[in-house]
Each structure stands twice: as structure tokens, then as C-alpha cells.
Amino acid sequence: MAQLNAALRPFSYNAGTMPRIVPERLLSDLRTLRSIGAQGTGVVRPAFSVKDMEARRWLAARYEEAGLEATIDGVGNVFGRSRKPGRALLVGSHSDTQPTGGWLDGALGVVYALEVARALGADSATRDLPLDIVSFQDEESRFLGCLGSRSLIGTLTPEMERGATDKNGVVLADALAQAGLAHVPRLRIVLTAMDSPQGEPISFRPRSSRADRWRRSIPSS
């Protein structure tokens, strides 16, 4: 925390000079995302469904428009990575829904993160701050609760994947294949200074071979 505070100290603002969002753009994006899978007053966008993947591709396009490097990884997480050097703060939420879920559940955090990235990028005092954004996959447990988060931090095991099915008996591996993700690489945080015991994960910063913005050391006892 002390390191984060020190990094942000040069970017202190008073109320009159903070980066500003564009409310109309934010609301427009929320309504557009709502329209993908809208049913009645809610949204039906379960993980890996046609509407879910449509929404993820739409988000990836918005990330690129915001100047970020957009990636949909092998479990369907959508990342918008800053092209600025240095360690980044990752913000976001999820865009999959429960059956007839609330239209702001998860989507609010995803679109707010996008708007924050835009606002920081448009302000001369903050445009060089690296901010990465994400829409995680299957936080609503169609197959496995927090599937995308588990994958990112390396706790999604092959055994968990093999046993994951939805309430209709659809197997996770089949859903991944149908969504076109079966052979897509997965992005992962490296939790130690050494290679992962499961093998070398894909670097979150492909432009650097070993040290990426996500690597952090496990505190020693």
C-alpha cells in the first residue's frame, strides 16, 4: 500500500481539477450492453452463451477504441491492457449474468472501469498511468463460480474443469469449444518470482519475456 500511495502522490487533485468522465457516454455504453441479451426488465447472458460472447466482443472493441490492448483469453476473460509501461492497477467486474439477471449486476463495474480508463487517458496529468481493465467470465456460476478470476490467479485446476457442468449437463470443455476458446491461451498472474509449478504461464505483458506488470512476490513468513 505504501508503494501504491507513493506512486499516486504526484497525481493528487483538488475537486476542480480531477479527470472527468463523460456521463452520456457511460450511460450509452451501459444501455448498449443491456441490449445484448435483454429480456423484460432483466438480461439473459449466461457464461459462454451466444449473447455472452457477443457482449465480450463488443467490450473488446470498446477497449481498443479507448487505446487499450484488448484480449479475450482462453476462459473468456476480456482484458483491456494499458500500453503504458510499469505496473498497472486492474479494475473491472463481470458481464455474464444469472438467468434474467439485473442489467447493472457486474455490467456497472465493467463499464465504469472502461470510463475511468478513458477519463485518465484524456487528462494530461494521468494519461501515462497504466490502468488495465477486465470483464471476468462466469462469476455467476453457470459452470464454476468465479471461473475467470480463478483462472487469472492460477487456482483453476484441471480436475475442477473436468468436473464442471451446468444445470443442463453441458460440460465446460464443450462450452469453451463452442465459444471458440478451446485453444486460446489464458492470461495469468505470476504469483512468485520463480516459474509456476504448473509450467510457465503466459506473460501478462507479452512485450517482456520474464518480468511483467502482474508479478508479485509471496510475503515471506
N, C-alpha and C positions, 0 to 999 in steps of 0.2 A: 504493500500500500504506500509506503514511504517513497518508493521509486516512482509509482504512478503519480503521486502528488507532485513530486519534483519535476516530472516530465510535463505536467499540465500547468505548473505555476506561471510560465511565461504567457499563458493564454487566459489569464483572468480577465473578466469582463465586468463592467457595470451594466445595469439593466438596459441602458440605452444603446449599447454597442454590441450586444450578443448576436451571434449568427441568427438569421431569421428564416423560418420555414415559410413555405408558400401554402397557406391553408386550402386554397381552392384546388391545388394540385394534389395535396394529400387526400382530400375528400374524394376527388375524382378517381384516384387510384383505389381507394377503399371500395367505392361503388363498382368499379370495373371488376375488381377481384370478387366481389359479392356476386356479380352476374354470372360467374363461371361456376355452374352447379346450383344456382339459386332455385329453391323450391319453396313456395309460400313465403313465410317470413324468415325462413332459415336457408341453409346451404347444405347440399349433399356433395361432399368432395372427399370420400374416404381414400386413404393412402393407396397409391398406385392405380387408382381408377383413371378412366379416360379424362374426366374433369380435373382430377388432381394433377395429372401430368400436363394438361393444358395450362393450368394455373402456374405450374412451375416453369414452363417455357415462357409464359408471359412475364413472370418475375425476372427470369434471366435476361430477357430483352430490356426490361426497365433498369436492371443493374448495369448493363452495358451502356445504355443511354446516359447513366449517371457517371460514366467514366470508370466504372469498376470492371474487374476481370471476372466475368460470370462463368460459373461451372455448376453443372448438375452432376453430382458424383454417383457412384455405383449403388448407393442406397436411396437416391433421390433427394438428398440434401441439396439445396440451392445456395451456393456461396457467391457473394459479390466481394471480391478481394481488392483492396486498395492497391494501386500501382505505385504508391509511395513507399520508400524504404523504411525499415525499422519495425519494431514490434507493434502490433495493432491490437486495438480493443475490438472484440467480436460482440455484436449486438444483433438481436432479432427474436424470432419466436417460431411458430409453425403455421403452415397454411392448409394442412389436411384438417378434416372436420369429422365429428361424430355424425351419425345419421341425423339429418335435419338439425345440424348444429347451429349455434348462434353465428351470425355473419361476421361479428367482430372478434370471436374467440380465436386467438392466435393471429388472425389477419391484422389486428390492430398493431401488435408488436412488430410484425413483418414490415408493414407499410410505414410505420413511424421510423423504424430503423433506416429504411430507404430515404425518407425525407430528411432525417438527420444527416445522412451521408451527403445528400445534395446540398443541404444548408452549409455544412462545414466546407464542402468543396467550392462553394460560391463566395466564401468570405476570405479575403486576402490574409487574415491573421490565422486562419485554421486550415487553409487548403492543403497544407503539407502534412497534416496529421493523418497517420494511417488508421483508417477505420474500416473494418471488414463487417459485412452483414450476412445474415443467414436466414433461410427458412428450413427448419428441420423437418424430417419426414417421420410420419407415423407416431407423433406424440400422443395421438388419441387412441392408440392400442388396437387398431384393426388386426394387426398380427402380433405386435410386441410393443408394449408401452415404451416410449422414448427411444424407439429404434434408431432414429438418426443421431440422437445425442450419444447413445451407447456406441454407435459405430465411430463417431468422431473421437471419443476418448479411449477407444480400444477395448471396451468391455463387452462388445457383441461377439460371442463365441460361435464357432461352427455348430456346436451342439444346440445352442439357442436357436440358430437359424433353421437347423434341420427340423426342430420340433414346432416351429411357428406356423400356425394355420389360423385362418379367420373363422368366424362363426358358421360359415357355409362350407367349411372344409377346404377352402382354397389354400394351397401351400405357398409360403412366402417365396420360395425359389421360382415357382411358376409365375407369380405376380411380378417379380423382378424381370423375368424373361419377357413377359408380355409387355412390360413398360419399356423394353429395350435397354435394360440396365445390367443384364446378366454378366457382361464382360467389360463393364465400365469401371475404371479404377475408383477406389474410395479414398477420400481425404481423411487424414487422422492427425490428431495432436500427438507429438512425441513427448512422452512423459518423463523420460530420463535423458541424460547426456549420452547414454550408450544406445545402441540399436535395440529396437523392441525385441523381446524374446520370441515373438511370433514371426520375425523376419523384418526386413527394412520396410517401414511404412512409406507411403508416397509423401514426399515433402509437400507441406502446405504452401511453400514458396518454391515453385519449380525452377525459378531462376537461380537458386542457390542449392548446392549439392548436399550440404550437411546441416548447416545452421539455418533454421527457418524461424519465422516470427512466432511460431507457436511453442517452440521447445522451451520447457521449464524443468528445473531440477526438482526431484522429490526431496523435501526437507530431511536432513539427517536427524537421527534421534539423539 
